[in-house]
Amino acid sequence: MTIREAALEWVKGFNAIPLSVIEKLGDFNEVTPFVVGDYVNVCFTDEFNGMGKIIDIASDASDEHDAEFVVQLEQDSAIGWVNEGYLERITDSQLPAFSTMWTFGESIDDYWLENGGLEEMAKCGFRIYEQEDCKYIFGIDGAGYDFYDEHWIPLYKARGLQWHDKKDV
């Protein structure tokens, strides 16, 4: 089995939820952690604010709220360290652009997500939400390209699954 086929089998077990249903559920909270490459608004000081891109992360492993991000501002290319509390994610909408969101089909995947998988999933291009009835819901903020190459296969790898032939990496 190729890695693409293995990822396809894994994703088939997910619960697909139309975005319109998620909107009706309401009461969801985005929990996607910031990762390198995210575009953000910086509201730090009069001298260091505006739109920029996260180019590096340094965090204190003892407290996730002490994470600091190296941000390069677009306007003047200034680079600075900014605490998470001064960043706001730049998105086109409150929910991802693609018309479907998902929940994992197996509790072991939810366990992985709850125990360190949030950042790995964000690195694979997913936006992640908590919702009382569904627990974790995730979606892709994009359209018009191969989701398997850009999101599902990287997530399969990040998850540590090895259902594929080892020669197909």
C-alpha positions, 0 to 999 in steps of 0.5 A: 500500500502506498502512503497515499492509499494508507492516508486515504483509508485513514481519512475515510474513517473520519466524520465529515461535517458540512460547514453549514452544520458547524455554523448552526452548532455555534459555540465553537472556539478556535484552538489552533496554535500559532506555527511558523508561516502564520500571518498575524496582526501584531499589536505590541508597541507603537514601534512594532505593530502591523501585519507580519509573518511568524518566522520562528518560535521559542517557547518555555516547555513548562508553560505554553502561554509563555510562547514567544514568536519571532515575527517579521513585519511586512511594512518595514521588514522589522523583526521582533520577539512577540508574546502570544497575547499580542498576536491575532491570526489573519484569516478570511473568516471565522471558519475554514474556507473549505465546505467540509470539516471533520472529526476523527473517527477513532478516540485514539486519534483524539487522544493524540490531538489532546496530548501534543498533537495540536501543534503538529496538526496546525503545522499540516495546515489545519484549523482546529476548534473545540465544540462541546458536542463534537469535541475537536473539529478541524478544517482546511482553509483552502481549496483548489489543490490536492489536499492529500499532498498538502494536508492529509499525508503530512498529517498521517506522517505527523500522527506516526501512522505506518500502514504503508509499505516502508519503501513508499516514503 
